Amino acid sequence: MLQKISEYEAVHPVRNWTDLKRRVGPYRRCFVYTHSSMPDEPLVVLHTALSDEIAGSMSGIVSAASRMSVDLTAKSDVVVNSEEENPSLVKAAIFYSISSTQKGLQGIELGNYLIKRVVRELQAEFPLVNQFSTLSPIPTFRLYLVDRLKAAERGEMELLTSNELDQLRHFLSPDNLWSELRKVLHTNSWVGEVGLMSALEGPLMRLCARYLYLEKRRGYTLDSVANFHLRNGAMMWRLNWRADLTPRGLGNSCGIMVNYRYFLDQLESNSRRYQEEQYVTVSEQVLRLAAASIGEQAEKVTSKL
């Protein structure tokens, strides 16, 4: 079963056996949805990290397990048995990967059922857990971004503010700014340049909020991962800069990830409003970032602030 789980992992590919062992080790859980007709075949796989806070990056998930494996009551840092867990430290559960393995079951909300079942299981095992959140990828944000950069270069839309353009001109050729910007995003070379990284944080976070919150298809969010969690009743809670700097994370979304919070007493009402009214439950952080976007769409957001 573990071998199949590693083969089906679609969000964060399993690198080796050590990586797989970590994902089912202390302060981690791997939940699998199966069916009696296919008992040895995982249908949906949900990887969960247990933490003392909601992680905002993949490295934050790793560091949380290390942090909680240290006895903080000791005068000096003493690492306890690495296979043991301290339930009193676990306050949050982070769903960092959910994969549906069978294409023939697309459209059946097995992932939704699994998440809600997992919440009940974790509450029973860890009574102090009161925060449930994802740490989710944004699979097609960079494709969206590159398409908008090309449109801006052709003069078809205003994408960056004058201040953002001035900041970028310190690091990119003013004569070929748009093409150079696409190039550094394609090669990920900006990650190693502190100044350029700082100059890109504001516009990329703003445009990512615009993509997640404002871009729609038939009234629902354009991003498939956002649509899944919002239909479940989650809140679009926090955008995280430099959250996944792996090649896949940079290729998907320039390293940005998003937390969708599952507030248990709001799931039913949030889900109903999203499915019936296309209303997105969103935090002030995401709302302010989206409101800073340029264009007519952003004007719709400012009235909510």
Secondary structure, DSSP 8 states (H G I E B T S, - for coil): -HHHHHHH--SS---SHHHHHHHTSTTEEEEEE-BTTBTTS-SEEEEEEEESS--SSHHHHHHHHHHHTEETTSSS-EE--TT---GGG--EEEEEEEEE--GGGTTS-HHHHHHHHHHHHHHHH-TT--EEEE-B--TTHHHHHHHHHHHHHTTS---S-HHHHHHHHTTS-GGGHHHHHHHHHHHTGGGG-HHHHHHHHHHHHHHHHIIIII-EETTEESSHHHHHHHHHT-EEEEEETTS--SHHHHHHHTT-EEEEE--TTTHHHHHHHHHHH----B-HHHHHHHHTS-SHHHHHHHTT-
